Amino acid sequence: MVNVIVVAGAGVSGLTSALLLSRSKANKVTVVAKHMPGDYDIEYASPWAGANVLPMAEDENSRWERRTWPELKRLTEEVPEAGIHFQKARVYRRLKDEAAPGYHPADPLFSANPWYKSVLPDYRELNQDEVIPGHDSGCEFMSVCINTAVYLPWLVGQCLKNGVVFKRVVLTSIREAKTLSHTGQPANIIINATALGSLKLGGVEDTTMTPARGQVVVVRNEHHPMVATSGTDDSSTEMTYIMQRAAGGGTILGGTYDLGNWESIPDPNIAIRIMKRAVQTAPGLTGGKGIEGLSVIRHGVGLRPYRKNGVRIEEEILDEQTSIVHNYGHAGWGYQGSYGCGERVVELVNEIRKRKGEDQSRHDLLLHDLSFHLSISLKQ
Ligand SMILES: Cc1cc2nc3c(=O)[nH]c(=O)nc-3n(C[C@H](O)[C@H](O)[C@H](O)COP(=O)(O)OP(=O)(O)OC[C@H]3O[C@@H](n4cnc5c(N)ncnc54)[C@H](O)[C@@H]3O)c2cc1C
């Protein structure tokens, strides 16, 4: 049985799902999306990401990130054209942030005994003299930084090589995807990877989706290692992180994590605070020249697709013929969880295929029995 699959969404979640599915000849995959790699739009989170691996999940939900790391590591080592490089990460903690009230998006990252210390290479606690002023402790480990402007088109290329067909479509309802396969046949599986689009998309309308606004400044200045701190004194919605993208992609200075804020225009006051915190945390960025020494490429805003109860990866039956497999709501970890989530999508698709295959055999058997009984009774 051949699966006719339509993937809705061409961000990192849709593209990774499409790539993994297209590795099986049993799947005929079409990707339909409003935005594609090359676009910069507030409704499209993926190009705006750093993107690095700084684990954010609690241990019990760490499957997606655990299962993604080996593939990102392999790509970094073996596939230079994917636009990913290794970068050491330094994470600095302040005791006062542990006690800070309210939600903090990356708490597990700042745990003193994190699950990821056995997953990411070269993990070690920093010596006290390596901890930057104003912080109480820290750790270091090997991570990667992805140049999204290279990586997303690379994913498209890998999909094309496997026969995936891409179409620009604005869906008003997820049901419309059923009729959009390039094969001309109705899709028996739809992958919903529309991220924040799932809030308004007919047939999904997931009201637990909301943006976690992220403002960044992209600069030409180089900096190693990557840096993230557990909090700032500026606001509970502001963060400090620095990461240098692979292959000349510039260095991302972040940022903010502002739930429920849809504003697409960079706020100049926030931008100044981001730059100030960056040079304070890493004076080497500008050789001690302060923010005047930064060479800005652009200011940007992306909306992380946050879902109140976490990512949704599950099957929903649309009708007798077609199932939807949802893969949306990755908030700030869509890249670092992409292969783990894509792997689950493939598992679900295989389960559906097996079930439908069994249903088909039962149906065929029933037809066979029926015609046998019919021929006997006709003979009598
Ligand atoms: C500033 C910032 C920094 C980040 N840093 C990191 C990081 O360091 N590491 C990391 O792992 N993650 C990071 N993230 C998070 C990451 O960017 C997201 O988790 C990820 O991009 C989500 O990908 P997605 O494919 O689910 O969604 P998107 O990239 O938003 O793609 C959604 C797709 O669905 C399509 N779509 C939506 N609605 C419709 C419709 N009605 N009809 C047709 N198509 C539709 C869109 O056009 C698009 O193609 C960051 C995000 C931001 C904003």
The ligand as an SDF file (V2000), in Angstrom:
LIG
                    3D

 53 58  0  0  0  0  0  0  0  0999 V2000
   14.3430   34.4230   17.9920 C   0  0  0  0  0  0  0  0  0  0  0  0
   14.1890   32.9220   17.9520 C   0  0  0  0  0  0  0  0  0  0  0  0
   15.2590   32.1180   18.3220 C   0  0  0  0  0  0  0  0  0  0  0  0
   15.1370   30.7410   18.2920 C   0  0  0  0  0  0  0  0  0  0  0  0
   16.2240   29.9700   18.5980 N   0  0  0  0  0  0  0  0  0  0  0  0
   16.1350   28.6320   18.5220 C   0  0  0  0  0  0  0  0  0  0  0  0
   17.2700   27.8150   18.7700 C   0  0  0  0  0  0  0  0  0  0  0  0
   18.3560   28.3170   19.0550 O   0  0  0  0  0  0  0  0  0  0  0  0
   17.1270   26.4610   18.6790 N   0  0  0  0  0  0  0  0  0  0  0  0
   15.9360   25.8790   18.3460 C   0  0  0  0  0  0  0  0  0  0  0  0
   15.8620   24.6550   18.2850 O   0  0  0  0  0  0  0  0  0  0  0  0
   14.8440   26.6430   18.0860 N   0  0  0  0  0  0  0  0  0  0  0  0
   14.9120   27.9880   18.1790 C   0  0  0  0  0  0  0  0  0  0  0  0
   13.8100   28.7580   17.9370 N   0  0  0  0  0  0  0  0  0  0  0  0
   12.5170   28.0980   17.7360 C   0  0  0  0  0  0  0  0  0  0  0  0
   12.3180   27.6220   16.3250 C   0  0  0  0  0  0  0  0  0  0  0  0
   12.5300   28.6710   15.4290 O   0  0  0  0  0  0  0  0  0  0  0  0
   10.8770   27.0870   16.1760 C   0  0  0  0  0  0  0  0  0  0  0  0
   10.5880   26.1390   17.1820 O   0  0  0  0  0  0  0  0  0  0  0  0
   10.7290   26.4050   14.8130 C   0  0  0  0  0  0  0  0  0  0  0  0
   11.1960   27.2420   13.8030 O   0  0  0  0  0  0  0  0  0  0  0  0
    9.2770   26.0220   14.5580 C   0  0  0  0  0  0  0  0  0  0  0  0
    9.2500   25.4610   13.2760 O   0  0  0  0  0  0  0  0  0  0  0  0
    7.8930   25.0530   12.5900 P   0  0  0  0  0  0  0  0  0  0  0  0
    8.2480   24.4020   11.3160 O   0  0  0  0  0  0  0  0  0  0  0  0
    7.0710   24.2710   13.5640 O   0  0  0  0  0  0  0  0  0  0  0  0
    7.1290   26.4370   12.3600 O   0  0  0  0  0  0  0  0  0  0  0  0
    7.3550   27.5970   11.2570 P   0  0  0  0  0  0  0  0  0  0  0  0
    8.7810   27.7660   10.9270 O   0  0  0  0  0  0  0  0  0  0  0  0
    6.6320   28.7940   11.7730 O   0  0  0  0  0  0  0  0  0  0  0  0
    6.6410   27.0570    9.9630 O   0  0  0  0  0  0  0  0  0  0  0  0
    5.2420   26.9930    9.8600 C   0  0  0  0  0  0  0  0  0  0  0  0
    4.9000   26.6520    8.4310 C   0  0  0  0  0  0  0  0  0  0  0  0
    3.4810   26.4700    8.3410 O   0  0  0  0  0  0  0  0  0  0  0  0
    3.0040   27.2730    7.2690 C   0  0  0  0  0  0  0  0  0  0  0  0
    1.6130   27.6410    7.5250 N   0  0  0  0  0  0  0  0  0  0  0  0
    1.0540   28.0980    8.6650 C   0  0  0  0  0  0  0  0  0  0  0  0
   -0.2510   28.3050    8.4810 N   0  0  0  0  0  0  0  0  0  0  0  0
   -0.5320   27.9660    7.1960 C   0  0  0  0  0  0  0  0  0  0  0  0
   -1.7260   27.9430    6.3990 C   0  0  0  0  0  0  0  0  0  0  0  0
   -2.9090   28.3280    6.8860 N   0  0  0  0  0  0  0  0  0  0  0  0
   -1.6400   27.5290    5.1120 N   0  0  0  0  0  0  0  0  0  0  0  0
   -0.4500   27.1250    4.5960 C   0  0  0  0  0  0  0  0  0  0  0  0
    0.6960   27.1190    5.3030 N   0  0  0  0  0  0  0  0  0  0  0  0
    0.6490   27.5410    6.5880 C   0  0  0  0  0  0  0  0  0  0  0  0
    3.9270   28.4820    7.2520 C   0  0  0  0  0  0  0  0  0  0  0  0
    3.8260   29.1910    6.0310 O   0  0  0  0  0  0  0  0  0  0  0  0
    5.2530   27.7670    7.4360 C   0  0  0  0  0  0  0  0  0  0  0  0
    5.6800   27.2170    6.2090 O   0  0  0  0  0  0  0  0  0  0  0  0
   13.9050   30.1450   17.9270 C   0  0  0  0  0  0  0  0  0  0  0  0
   12.8460   30.9600   17.5360 C   0  0  0  0  0  0  0  0  0  0  0  0
   12.9810   32.3240   17.5430 C   0  0  0  0  0  0  0  0  0  0  0  0
   11.8340   33.1820   17.0900 C   0  0  0  0  0  0  0  0  0  0  0  0
  1  2  1  0
  2  3  1  0
  2 52  2  0
  3  4  2  0
  4  5  1  0
  4 50  1  0
  5  6  2  0
  6  7  1  0
  6 13  1  0
  7  8  2  0
  7  9  1  0
  9 10  1  0
 10 11  2  0
 10 12  1  0
 12 13  2  0
 13 14  1  0
 14 15  1  0
 14 50  1  0
 15 16  1  0
 16 17  1  0
 16 18  1  0
 18 19  1  0
 18 20  1  0
 20 21  1  0
 20 22  1  0
 22 23  1  0
 23 24  1  0
 24 25  2  0
 24 26  1  0
 24 27  1  0
 27 28  1  0
 28 29  2  0
 28 30  1  0
 28 31  1  0
 31 32  1  0
 32 33  1  0
 33 34  1  0
 33 48  1  0
 34 35  1  0
 35 36  1  0
 35 46  1  0
 36 37  1  0
 36 45  1  0
 37 38  2  0
 38 39  1  0
 39 40  1  0
 39 45  2  0
 40 41  1  0
 40 42  2  0
 42 43  1  0
 43 44  2  0
 44 45  1  0
 46 47  1  0
 46 48  1  0
 48 49  1  0
 50 51  2  0
 51 52  1  0
 52 53  1  0
M  END
$$$$
